[in-house]
């Protein structure tokens, strides 16, 4: 069987709970919960120095284009990611632009 998503993308999702008041009326800070998210993807290297226009209308040279089955809401521009091929890390960087349209889900790093 041929796998079309041979790489694994990993990033840390940080969820903060809201502060609350205890029974004495004192404010208790919310908790910060970190969870590592893993997604199957395909990473294509940018050999030709191609660029992508970001939302701020500037050209960015990207290192890799990542193709996914879906893009979670927590995976936003600026998120630090790592991509692995089996246990070997092949990509480390920040998301330049996530693109999610119908069945097409792509990230540029």
Backbone as JSON Lines, residues from 0, in Angstrom:
{"i":0,"aa":"X","n":[0.84,-1.19,0.0],"ca":[0.0,0.0,0.0],"c":[0.88,1.25,0.0]}
{"i":1,"aa":"X","n":[0.52,2.22,-0.79],"ca":[1.25,3.48,-0.86],"c":[0.61,4.47,0.1]}
{"i":2,"aa":"X","n":[1.43,5.04,0.97],"ca":[0.93,6.06,1.91],"c":[1.2,7.42,1.32]}
{"i":3,"aa":"X","n":[0.18,8.27,1.26],"ca":[0.38,9.61,0.72],"c":[0.8,10.61,1.78]}
{"i":4,"aa":"X","n":[0.67,10.27,3.04],"ca":[1.08,11.14,4.14],"c":[2.15,10.4,4.94]}
{"i":5,"aa":"X","n":[3.4,10.47,4.49],"ca":[4.47,9.67,5.08],"c":[5.17,10.35,6.25]}
{"i":6,"aa":"X","n":[4.91,11.64,6.46],"ca":[5.57,12.39,7.53],"c":[4.6,12.61,8.69]}
{"i":7,"aa":"X","n":[5.17,12.96,9.83],"ca":[4.37,13.29,11.02],"c":[4.69,14.7,11.45]}
{"i":8,"aa":"X","n":[3.68,15.56,11.5],"ca":[3.83,16.94,11.96],"c":[3.49,16.97,13.44]}
{"i":9,"aa":"X","n":[4.34,17.63,14.24],"ca":[4.1,17.76,15.68],"c":[4.17,19.22,16.08]}
{"i":10,"aa":"X","n":[3.23,19.64,16.91],"ca":[3.27,20.97,17.5],"c":[2.6,20.92,18.86]}
{"i":11,"aa":"X","n":[2.86,21.92,19.67],"ca":[2.3,21.97,21.02],"c":[1.13,22.94,21.05]}
{"i":12,"aa":"X","n":[0.0,22.44,21.47],"ca":[-1.19,23.26,21.62],"c":[-1.27,23.7,23.09]}
{"i":13,"aa":"X","n":[-1.4,24.99,23.32],"ca":[-1.46,25.52,24.68],"c":[-2.87,26.04,24.93]}
{"i":14,"aa":"X","n":[-3.52,25.48,25.93],"ca":[-4.88,25.88,26.29],"c":[-4.83,26.45,27.69]}
{"i":15,"aa":"X","n":[-5.35,27.66,27.84],"ca":[-5.4,28.29,29.15],"c":[-6.84,28.34,29.64]}
{"i":16,"aa":"X","n":[-7.04,27.9,30.88],"ca":[-8.37,27.97,31.46],"c":[-8.58,29.36,32.06]}
{"i":17,"aa":"X","n":[-9.82,29.75,32.18],"ca":[-10.13,31.09,32.69],"c":[-9.9,31.17,34.19]}
{"i":18,"aa":"X","n":[-9.47,32.36,34.66],"ca":[-9.37,32.55,36.11],"c":[-10.77,32.53,36.73]}
{"i":19,"aa":"X","n":[-10.82,32.17,38.0],"ca":[-12.11,32.09,38.67],"c":[-11.95,32.55,40.12]}
{"i":20,"aa":"X","n":[-13.1,32.82,40.76],"ca":[-13.1,33.22,42.17],"c":[-13.46,32.01,43.03]}
{"i":21,"aa":"X","n":[-12.71,31.85,44.11],"ca":[-13.04,30.76,45.03],"c":[-14.14,31.22,45.98]}
{"i":22,"aa":"X","n":[-14.46,30.37,46.95],"ca":[-15.57,30.68,47.87],"c":[-15.31,31.9,48.74]}
{"i":23,"aa":"X","n":[-14.02,32.31,48.91],"ca":[-13.68,33.5,49.7],"c":[-13.65,34.76,48.86]}
{"i":24,"aa":"X","n":[-13.86,34.62,47.54],"ca":[-13.83,35.79,46.67],"c":[-12.44,36.1,46.12]}
{"i":25,"aa":"X","n":[-11.46,35.24,46.43],"ca":[-10.11,35.44,45.9],"c":[-10.03,34.9,44.48]}
{"i":26,"aa":"X","n":[-9.29,35.64,43.64],"ca":[-9.13,35.2,42.25],"c":[-8.04,34.14,42.16]}
{"i":27,"aa":"X","n":[-8.35,33.06,41.5],"ca":[-7.41,31.95,41.27],"c":[-7.06,31.96,39.78]}
{"i":28,"aa":"X","n":[-5.77,31.99,39.51],"ca":[-5.35,31.99,38.1],"c":[-5.72,30.68,37.44]}
{"i":29,"aa":"X","n":[-6.05,30.77,36.16],"ca":[-6.38,29.56,35.4],"c":[-5.14,28.72,35.15]}
{"i":30,"aa":"X","n":[-5.36,27.51,34.77],"ca":[-4.27,26.59,34.48],"c":[-3.85,26.7,33.02]}
{"i":31,"aa":"X","n":[-2.61,26.38,32.74],"ca":[-2.11,26.28,31.37],"c":[-1.86,24.81,31.08]}
{"i":32,"aa":"X","n":[-2.54,24.33,30.05],"ca":[-2.43,22.92,29.69],"c":[-1.75,22.84,28.33]}
{"i":33,"aa":"X","n":[-0.65,22.08,28.27],"ca":[0.06,21.89,27.01],"c":[-0.18,20.46,26.51]}
{"i":34,"aa":"X","n":[-0.51,20.36,25.23],"ca":[-0.77,19.06,24.64],"c":[-0.05,18.98,23.3]}
{"i":35,"aa":"X","n":[0.69,17.91,23.07],"ca":[1.4,17.72,21.8],"c":[0.43,17.09,20.8]}
{"i":36,"aa":"X","n":[0.27,17.75,19.67],"ca":[-0.62,17.29,18.6],"c":[0.22,16.67,17.5]}
{"i":37,"aa":"X","n":[-0.18,15.51,17.01],"ca":[0.5,14.83,15.91],"c":[-0.47,14.65,14.76]}
{"i":38,"aa":"X","n":[-0.03,15.03,13.55],"ca":[-0.84,14.9,12.35],"c":[-0.02,14.25,11.25]}
{"i":39,"aa":"X","n":[-0.64,13.42,10.44],"ca":[0.04,12.87,9.27],"c":[0.05,13.92,8.18]}
{"i":40,"aa":"X","n":[1.18,14.01,7.46],"ca":[1.31,15.01,6.41],"c":[2.31,14.54,5.37]}
{"i":41,"aa":"X","n":[2.42,15.31,4.31],"ca":[3.48,15.11,3.32],"c":[4.25,16.41,3.23]}
{"i":42,"aa":"X","n":[5.57,16.36,3.34],"ca":[6.41,17.55,3.3],"c":[7.18,17.58,1.99]}
{"i":43,"aa":"X","n":[6.97,18.65,1.21],"ca":[7.69,18.84,-0.05],"c":[8.65,20.01,0.11]}
{"i":44,"aa":"X","n":[9.91,19.78,-0.19],"ca":[10.93,20.82,-0.05],"c":[10.81,21.82,-1.19]}
{"i":45,"aa":"X","n":[11.14,23.08,-0.89],"ca":[11.13,24.15,-1.89],"c":[12.54,24.28,-2.44]}
{"i":46,"aa":"X","n":[12.83,23.61,-3.55],"ca":[14.17,23.66,-4.14],"c":[14.42,24.91,-4.95]}
{"i":47,"aa":"X","n":[13.37,25.53,-5.47],"ca":[13.56,26.62,-6.42],"c":[13.47,28.01,-5.86]}
{"i":48,"aa":"X","n":[13.38,28.17,-4.56],"ca":[13.28,29.51,-3.97],"c":[11.95,30.17,-4.27]}
{"i":49,"aa":"X","n":[10.91,29.37,-4.44],"ca":[9.58,29.93,-4.7],"c":[9.09,30.7,-3.49]}
{"i":50,"aa":"X","n":[8.16,31.63,-3.74],"ca":[7.62,32.47,-2.66],"c":[6.12,32.27,-2.56]}
{"i":51,"aa":"X","n":[5.6,32.69,-1.42],"ca":[4.16,32.69,-1.17],"c":[3.81,34.05,-0.6]}
{"i":52,"aa":"X","n":[2.7,34.64,-1.05],"ca":[2.23,35.91,-0.47],"c":[1.44,35.6,0.79]}
{"i":53,"aa":"X","n":[1.81,36.24,1.87],"ca":[1.12,36.04,3.13],"c":[-0.06,37.01,3.2]}
{"i":54,"aa":"X","n":[-0.82,36.95,4.29],"ca":[-1.98,37.83,4.45],"c":[-1.6,39.31,4.51]}
{"i":55,"aa":"X","n":[-0.35,39.62,4.86],"ca":[0.1,41.01,4.89],"c":[0.66,41.45,3.54]}
{"i":56,"aa":"X","n":[0.43,40.64,2.49],"ca":[0.78,40.95,1.1],"c":[2.28,41.06,0.86]}
{"i":57,"aa":"X","n":[3.08,40.4,1.67],"ca":[4.53,40.36,1.47],"c":[4.9,38.98,0.94]}
{"i":58,"aa":"X","n":[5.94,38.93,0.12],"ca":[6.44,37.66,-0.39],"c":[7.36,37.02,0.64]}
{"i":59,"aa":"X","n":[7.14,35.74,0.92],"ca":[7.98,34.97,1.82],"c":[8.54,33.78,1.05]}
{"i":60,"aa":"X","n":[9.83,33.55,1.2],"ca":[10.43,32.34,0.65],"c":[10.19,31.25,1.68]}
{"i":61,"aa":"X","n":[9.51,30.19,1.26],"ca":[9.21,29.11,2.19],"c":[10.19,27.97,1.99]}
{"i":62,"aa":"X","n":[10.41,27.2,3.04],"ca":[11.31,26.06,2.98],"c":[10.59,24.78,2.58]}
{"i":63,"aa":"X","n":[9.39,24.6,3.13],"ca":[8.62,23.39,2.86],"c":[7.15,23.73,2.67]}
{"i":64,"aa":"X","n":[6.49,22.97,1.81],"ca":[5.04,22.98,1.69],"c":[4.54,21.69,2.31]}
{"i":65,"aa":"X","n":[3.61,21.79,3.23],"ca":[3.08,20.62,3.93],"c":[1.63,20.4,3.51]}
{"i":66,"aa":"X","n":[1.29,19.18,3.17],"ca":[-0.05,18.83,2.77],"c":[-0.65,17.93,3.83]}
{"i":67,"aa":"X","n":[-1.85,18.29,4.3],"ca":[-2.49,17.58,5.4],"c":[-3.9,17.17,5.02]}
{"i":68,"aa":"X","n":[-4.48,16.27,5.83],"ca":[-5.88,15.88,5.64],"c":[-6.82,16.94,6.22]}
{"i":69,"aa":"X","n":[-6.35,17.65,7.23],"ca":[-7.12,18.73,7.84],"c":[-6.16,19.64,8.59]}
{"i":70,"aa":"X","n":[-6.59,20.86,8.86],"ca":[-5.78,21.8,9.65],"c":[-6.59,22.19,10.88]}
{"i":71,"aa":"X","n":[-6.13,21.82,12.08],"ca":[-6.86,22.19,13.3],"c":[-6.86,23.71,13.5]}
{"i":72,"aa":"X","n":[-7.86,24.2,14.21],"ca":[-7.97,25.63,14.48],"c":[-6.78,26.16,15.27]}
{"i":73,"aa":"X","n":[-6.15,25.31,16.08],"ca":[-5.03,25.76,16.91],"c":[-3.73,25.88,16.13]}
{"i":74,"aa":"X","n":[-3.69,25.42,14.88],"ca":[-2.47,25.49,14.06],"c":[-2.54,26.75,13.22]}
{"i":75,"aa":"X","n":[-1.99,27.84,13.78],"ca":[-2.11,29.16,13.17],"c":[-0.76,29.67,12.71]}
{"i":76,"aa":"X","n":[-0.79,30.8,12.04],"ca":[0.44,31.46,11.6],"c":[1.34,31.73,12.8]}
{"i":77,"aa":"X","n":[2.63,31.41,12.67],"ca":[3.59,31.64,13.74],"c":[3.78,30.46,14.68]}
{"i":78,"aa":"X","n":[2.95,29.41,14.55],"ca":[3.08,28.24,15.39],"c":[4.38,27.5,15.06]}
{"i":79,"aa":"X","n":[5.13,27.14,16.08],"ca":[6.36,26.38,15.87],"c":[6.01,24.91,15.66]}
{"i":80,"aa":"X","n":[6.56,24.33,14.58],"ca":[6.25,22.95,14.24],"c":[7.53,22.15,14.01]}
{"i":81,"aa":"X","n":[7.38,20.84,14.08],"ca":[8.44,19.91,13.7],"c":[7.8,18.84,12.84]}
{"i":82,"aa":"X","n":[8.54,18.39,11.82],"ca":[8.06,17.32,10.95],"c":[9.09,16.2,10.97]}
{"i":83,"aa":"X","n":[8.58,14.98,11.14],"ca":[9.44,13.8,11.24],"c":[9.14,12.82,10.12]}
{"i":84,"aa":"X","n":[10.18,12.15,9.66],"ca":[10.04,11.01,8.76],"c":[10.52,9.81,9.55]}
{"i":85,"aa":"X","n":[9.6,8.99,9.99],"ca":[9.85,7.94,10.97],"c":[10.33,8.62,12.25]}
{"i":86,"aa":"X","n":[11.55,8.43,12.69],"ca":[12.03,9.11,13.9],"c":[13.04,10.2,13.58]}
{"i":87,"aa":"X","n":[13.25,10.5,12.31],"ca":[14.22,11.51,11.91],"c":[13.52,12.84,11.67]}
{"i":88,"aa":"X","n":[13.99,13.88,12.35],"ca":[13.4,15.21,12.19],"c":[13.89,15.81,10.87]}
{"i":89,"aa":"X","n":[12.95,16.21,10.0],"ca":[13.31,16.76,8.69],"c":[12.98,18.24,8.56]}
{"i":90,"aa":"X","n":[12.07,18.75,9.37],"ca":[11.67,20.17,9.29],"c":[11.48,20.72,10.68]}
{"i":91,"aa":"X","n":[12.01,21.91,10.91],"ca":[11.74,22.68,12.13],"c":[11.49,24.1,11.66]}
{"i":92,"aa":"X","n":[10.41,24.7,12.09],"ca":[10.15,26.08,11.68],"c":[8.82,26.58,12.18]}
{"i":93,"aa":"X","n":[8.45,27.76,11.68],"ca":[7.18,28.38,12.03],"c":[6.27,28.4,10.82]}
{"i":94,"aa":"X","n":[4.99,28.28,11.07],"ca":[4.0,28.33,10.0],"c":[3.96,29.74,9.42]}
{"i":95,"aa":"X","n":[4.18,29.85,8.11],"ca":[4.08,31.15,7.44],"c":[2.63,31.43,7.07]}
{"i":96,"aa":"X","n":[1.98,30.42,6.5],"ca":[0.6,30.6,6.06],"c":[-0.13,29.27,6.03]}
{"i":97,"aa":"X","n":[-1.2,29.12,6.8],"ca":[-2.05,27.95,6.64],"c":[-3.11,28.24,5.59]}
{"i":98,"aa":"X","n":[-3.4,27.27,4.74],"ca":[-4.42,27.44,3.69],"c":[-5.37,26.26,3.77]}
{"i":99,"aa":"X","n":[-6.63,26.54,4.01],"ca":[-7.64,25.51,4.23],"c":[-8.85,25.85,3.38]}
{"i":100,"aa":"X","n":[-9.04,25.13,2.28],"ca":[-10.18,25.41,1.41],"c":[-10.75,24.09,0.91]}
{"i":101,"aa":"X","n":[-11.97,23.81,1.27],"ca":[-12.68,22.58,0.9],"c":[-11.82,21.36,1.22]}
{"i":102,"aa":"X","n":[-11.34,20.64,0.21],"ca":[-10.56,19.43,0.47],"c":[-9.06,19.69,0.35]}
{"i":103,"aa":"X","n":[-8.67,20.94,0.22],"ca":[-7.25,21.29,0.04],"c":[-6.74,21.92,1.34]}
{"i":104,"aa":"X","n":[-5.79,21.26,1.98],"ca":[-5.26,21.72,3.27],"c":[-3.74,21.76,3.17]}
{"i":105,"aa":"X","n":[-3.18,22.97,3.24],"ca":[-1.74,23.13,3.02],"c":[-1.17,24.16,3.99]}
{"i":106,"aa":"X","n":[0.08,23.92,4.42],"ca":[0.83,24.86,5.26],"c":[2.13,25.16,4.54]}
{"i":107,"aa":"X","n":[2.6,26.39,4.7],"ca":[3.92,26.75,4.23],"c":[4.77,27.08,5.43]}
{"i":108,"aa":"X","n":[5.99,26.53,5.48],"ca":[6.9,26.71,6.61],"c":[8.2,27.29,6.09]}
